Amino acid sequence: MDDFNYGVHGYATLIAAMGPEVLSVKYIGSSNQKQIMIKFTNGRVGILTVGKSRWLPFNLTATTECKVRQVAVDNTKLYRAMLEKVMPYFSGKTDEVPLEAVSLVMPELTALAAKQSWLNNGAEVFITDIDKNISYDGTLFAAEYRRARMG
């Protein structure tokens, strides 16, 4: 699978925990998967491990100056929770916007910046400077996803 496939959920989880104000992204290395450093405008830093592998659960470890907290994300509830949050707005039942637009697109922008960074030997990529030619191959993704799901 393309790194973007389920990897974007990792970006979304990190951004949900840290906030949508991503400053820059830097590929810092890889073994079986890539390690990505994400800097936020508030000074926070997150490290994300993402890439092609067999299915693994989503886990988040947060470290502050006072404590360490680990969370195993229950992926069976993710889509329902998201739909419950956004559908009242999308269906017109409320005018209250559930999320700012930047929050909706920041995981994808961050993943694109990560791809640009690893294609450029770990260069730090600022969110404001993502190359317009960086993209993911949607046709290849669909074919790989279909093959993985349906054989």
Residue frames relative to the residue before (quaternion, step in Angstrom):
aa qw qx qy qz dx dy dz
M 1.0000 0.0000 0.0000 0.0000 0.00 0.00 0.00
D 0.5763 -0.5644 0.4768 0.3494 3.52 -1.24 0.59
D 0.5906 -0.5920 0.4148 0.3587 3.60 -1.03 0.75
F 0.6329 0.5645 -0.3250 0.4186 3.56 1.12 -0.64
N 0.5073 0.7077 -0.4007 0.2851 3.59 1.10 -0.75
Y 0.8150 0.0433 -0.0107 0.5777 3.59 0.10 -1.20
G 0.4860 0.6767 -0.4247 0.3542 3.57 1.23 -0.27
V 0.6059 0.5696 -0.3657 0.4179 3.58 1.03 -0.72
H 0.5957 0.5543 -0.3703 0.4482 3.62 1.14 -0.50
G 0.6133 0.5351 -0.3409 0.4704 3.58 1.11 -0.62
Y 0.6345 0.5080 -0.3217 0.4856 3.56 0.98 -0.84
A 0.6647 0.5129 -0.3052 0.4493 3.59 0.91 -0.91
T 0.6439 0.5199 -0.3229 0.4591 3.59 0.98 -0.82
L 0.6684 0.4985 -0.3006 0.4630 3.58 0.88 -0.93
I 0.6809 0.4858 -0.2863 0.4672 3.57 0.92 -0.91
A 0.6091 0.5359 -0.3527 0.4663 3.60 1.08 -0.64
A 0.6890 0.4735 -0.2745 0.4751 3.58 1.03 -0.77
M 0.7841 0.3718 -0.1642 0.4691 3.58 0.94 -0.90
G 0.5491 -0.5827 0.4150 0.4321 3.59 1.16 -0.52
P 0.5537 -0.6762 0.3919 0.2874 3.58 -1.12 0.65
E 0.5460 0.6512 -0.3908 0.3536 3.60 1.23 -0.06
V 0.0292 0.8149 -0.5744 0.0720 3.58 0.48 1.22
L 0.2860 -0.7592 0.5669 0.1426 3.55 -0.93 0.97
S 0.7989 -0.1558 0.1620 0.5579 3.56 0.69 -1.13
V 0.2490 -0.7477 0.6055 0.1107 3.51 -1.35 0.42
K 0.0021 0.8018 -0.5962 0.0407 3.57 -1.01 0.85
Y 0.3612 -0.6869 0.5942 0.2114 3.54 -0.92 1.01
I 0.1141 -0.8419 0.5259 0.0401 3.60 -0.65 1.06
G 0.7855 -0.2661 0.1418 0.5405 3.59 1.22 0.00
S 0.1339 -0.7881 0.5923 0.1001 3.51 -1.31 0.01
S 0.1576 -0.6775 0.7013 0.1559 3.44 -1.42 0.34
N 0.7902 -0.0241 0.0511 0.6103 3.57 -0.10 -1.22
Q 0.7759 0.1806 -0.0919 0.5974 3.55 1.17 -0.63
K 0.5419 -0.6251 0.4585 0.3246 3.54 -1.28 0.36
Q 0.2295 -0.7253 0.6286 0.1613 3.56 -1.17 0.65
I 0.1012 -0.8008 0.5900 -0.0191 3.51 -0.80 1.15
M 0.2076 -0.7541 0.6099 0.1276 3.58 -0.93 0.93
I 0.1008 -0.7905 0.6039 0.0148 3.54 -0.83 1.07
K 0.1592 -0.7809 0.6002 0.0681 3.56 -0.74 1.11
F 0.2389 -0.7669 0.5857 0.1087 3.52 -1.04 0.91
T 0.6226 -0.5819 0.3732 0.3668 3.57 -1.15 0.60
N 0.6593 0.5044 -0.3110 0.4628 3.62 1.18 -0.45
G 0.6348 -0.5580 0.3180 0.4297 3.60 1.28 0.20
R 0.5214 0.6286 -0.4271 0.3881 3.60 1.19 -0.19
V 0.1516 -0.7616 0.6241 0.0866 3.54 -1.26 0.54
G 0.0881 -0.7870 0.6094 0.0376 3.55 -0.98 0.87
I 0.2056 -0.7407 0.6252 0.1346 3.55 -1.17 0.66
L 0.0933 -0.7999 0.5928 0.0062 3.55 -0.77 1.07
T 0.1797 -0.7432 0.6341 0.1156 3.56 -1.03 0.83
V 0.1124 0.8041 -0.5615 0.1596 3.55 -0.62 1.17
G 0.4296 0.7018 -0.5132 0.2443 3.55 -1.16 0.55
K 0.6987 -0.4474 0.3516 0.4336 3.49 -1.35 -0.07
S 0.2962 0.7103 -0.6024 0.2115 3.53 -0.88 1.00
R 0.6298 -0.4557 0.4004 0.4851 3.54 -1.21 -0.12
W 0.6808 -0.4995 0.3346 0.4183 3.56 -1.22 0.42
L 0.0113 -0.7640 0.6449 -0.0183 3.54 -1.00 0.93
P 0.5197 -0.6298 0.4569 0.3530 3.62 -1.05 0.56
F 0.4977 -0.6169 0.5134 0.3289 3.55 -1.31 0.38
N 0.0344 0.7764 -0.6274 0.0480 3.54 -0.88 0.99
L 0.1369 -0.7706 0.6192 0.0631 3.51 -1.16 0.69
T 0.0671 -0.7611 0.6442 0.0354 3.55 -0.95 0.94
A 0.0834 -0.7920 0.6046 0.0135 3.56 -0.70 1.12
T 0.0828 -0.7902 0.6071 0.0116 3.53 -0.87 1.02
T 0.0459 -0.7694 0.6370 0.0128 3.56 -0.88 1.00
E 0.6854 -0.4485 0.3419 0.4605 3.57 -1.25 -0.13
C 0.7310 0.4381 -0.2312 0.4693 3.60 1.23 -0.34
K 0.8334 -0.0354 0.0648 0.5477 3.60 1.00 -0.65
V 0.3291 -0.6819 0.6117 0.2294 3.49 -1.43 0.14
R 0.0492 -0.7950 0.6046 -0.0012 3.56 -0.88 0.94
Q 0.1023 -0.7885 0.6047 0.0453 3.57 -0.89 0.95
V 0.0708 -0.7930 0.6050 -0.0110 3.53 -0.98 0.95
A 0.2032 -0.7240 0.6462 0.1305 3.54 -0.99 0.89
V 0.3141 -0.7723 0.5267 0.1657 3.56 -0.56 1.17
D 0.3282 -0.7353 0.5624 0.1881 3.58 -0.85 0.99
N 0.2197 -0.8335 0.4941 0.1134 3.57 -0.03 1.29
T 0.5503 0.5993 -0.4157 0.4064 3.63 1.19 -0.13
K 0.7260 0.4211 -0.2360 0.4899 3.60 1.23 -0.31
L 0.4553 0.7360 -0.4280 0.2605 3.59 1.24 -0.22
Y 0.7261 0.4433 -0.2722 0.4495 3.59 0.67 -1.04
R 0.6264 0.5266 -0.3436 0.4607 3.59 0.98 -0.78
A 0.6585 0.5106 -0.3135 0.4555 3.60 0.88 -0.91
M 0.6561 0.5018 -0.3089 0.4714 3.57 0.97 -0.84
L 0.6759 0.4912 -0.3013 0.4594 3.59 0.87 -0.89
E 0.6375 0.5235 -0.3310 0.4582 3.59 0.99 -0.76
K 0.6623 0.5063 -0.2915 0.4691 3.56 1.14 -0.65
V 0.8033 0.3463 -0.1645 0.4558 3.61 0.82 -0.95
M 0.6082 0.6169 -0.3645 0.3415 3.61 1.03 -0.66
P 0.5996 0.5447 -0.4021 0.4267 3.67 0.91 -0.58
Y 0.6649 0.4795 -0.3008 0.4873 3.59 1.03 -0.73
F 0.6967 0.4812 -0.2839 0.4500 3.59 0.82 -1.00
S 0.6983 0.4532 -0.2737 0.4817 3.60 1.09 -0.62
G 0.5321 -0.6628 0.3868 0.3576 3.59 1.27 -0.07
K 0.4465 0.7021 -0.4521 0.3215 3.61 1.24 0.18
T 0.7829 0.1000 -0.0720 0.6098 3.58 1.25 -0.35
D 0.3933 -0.6959 0.5475 0.2476 3.54 -1.24 0.49
E 0.5109 0.6560 -0.4090 0.3759 3.56 1.32 -0.12
V 0.3411 -0.7475 0.5397 0.1831 3.56 -0.58 1.21
P 0.4054 -0.7575 0.4518 0.2402 3.64 -0.62 1.06
L 0.7894 0.0349 0.0144 0.6128 3.58 1.11 -0.71
E 0.5147 -0.5922 0.5046 0.3602 3.52 -1.18 0.49
A 0.6341 -0.5641 0.3672 0.3805 3.58 -1.06 0.72
V 0.6264 0.5494 -0.3474 0.4302 3.60 0.96 -0.81
S 0.6307 0.5367 -0.3367 0.4481 3.62 1.06 -0.68
L 0.6516 0.5290 -0.3141 0.4436 3.57 1.08 -0.68
V 0.7828 0.3500 -0.1784 0.4826 3.60 0.95 -0.80
M 0.5047 0.6966 -0.4184 0.2915 3.62 1.17 -0.38
P 0.6176 0.5275 -0.3887 0.4350 3.69 0.89 -0.60
E 0.6739 0.4856 -0.2953 0.4720 3.59 0.94 -0.85
L 0.6416 0.5097 -0.3278 0.4703 3.60 0.96 -0.80
T 0.6502 0.5167 -0.3115 0.4617 3.57 1.01 -0.84
A 0.6447 0.5085 -0.3164 0.4751 3.59 1.01 -0.79
L 0.6421 0.5057 -0.3277 0.4738 3.60 1.01 -0.73
A 0.6357 0.5108 -0.3265 0.4779 3.60 1.00 -0.77
A 0.6262 0.5284 -0.3353 0.4651 3.60 1.04 -0.75
K 0.6459 0.5074 -0.3247 0.4690 3.58 0.92 -0.84
Q 0.6424 0.5138 -0.3243 0.4670 3.58 0.95 -0.84
S 0.6480 0.5237 -0.3173 0.4530 3.58 0.98 -0.83
W 0.7205 0.4282 -0.2883 0.4630 3.63 0.73 -0.91
L 0.6184 0.5174 -0.3565 0.4720 3.61 1.15 -0.44
N 0.7370 0.3492 -0.1957 0.5445 3.58 1.29 -0.40
N 0.6187 -0.6283 0.3223 0.3445 3.55 0.99 1.01
G 0.7434 -0.4423 0.2334 0.4441 3.57 0.93 0.86
A 0.3115 0.7441 -0.5310 0.2595 3.58 1.12 0.44
E 0.4675 -0.6509 0.5125 0.3084 3.58 -1.01 0.77
V 0.1166 -0.7934 0.5966 0.0310 3.57 -0.83 1.03
F 0.2849 -0.7487 0.5772 0.1588 3.55 -0.70 1.10
I 0.5975 -0.5973 0.4013 0.3537 3.56 -1.00 0.85
T 0.6658 0.5111 -0.2965 0.4555 3.57 1.05 -0.71
D 0.7416 0.4101 -0.2096 0.4878 3.59 1.25 -0.33
I 0.2798 0.7657 -0.5367 0.2176 3.62 1.09 0.53
D 0.4702 -0.6738 0.5046 0.2650 3.54 -0.90 1.03
K 0.4761 -0.7003 0.4613 0.2646 3.60 -0.79 1.02
N 0.6598 0.5111 -0.3096 0.4557 3.61 1.23 -0.32
I 0.5185 0.6135 -0.4261 0.4161 3.61 1.27 -0.05
S 0.1809 0.7786 -0.5785 0.1624 3.57 -0.77 1.03
Y 0.3776 -0.6641 0.5803 0.2823 3.50 -1.39 -0.06
D 0.4768 -0.6812 0.4873 0.2667 3.53 -1.13 0.72
G 0.2685 -0.8103 0.5061 0.1232 3.57 -0.12 1.31
T 0.6311 0.5294 -0.3351 0.4574 3.59 1.04 -0.72
L 0.6548 0.4903 -0.3046 0.4879 3.60 0.95 -0.86
F 0.6224 0.5418 -0.3359 0.4542 3.58 0.97 -0.85
A 0.6756 0.4991 -0.3031 0.4501 3.61 0.81 -0.99
A 0.6594 0.5037 -0.3130 0.4621 3.58 0.95 -0.83
E 0.6750 0.4816 -0.2941 0.4753 3.61 0.90 -0.89
Y 0.6420 0.5210 -0.3236 0.4601 3.58 0.98 -0.81
R 0.6506 0.5095 -0.3095 0.4704 3.59 0.93 -0.91
R 0.6643 0.5055 -0.3017 0.4606 3.59 0.91 -0.92
A 0.6699 0.4963 -0.2965 0.4658 3.60 0.97 -0.87
R 0.7310 0.4360 -0.2367 0.4686 3.60 0.97 -0.81
M 0.8174 0.2710 -0.1031 0.4978 3.56 0.95 -0.85
G 0.5173 -0.6684 0.4063 0.3472 3.59 1.23 -0.04
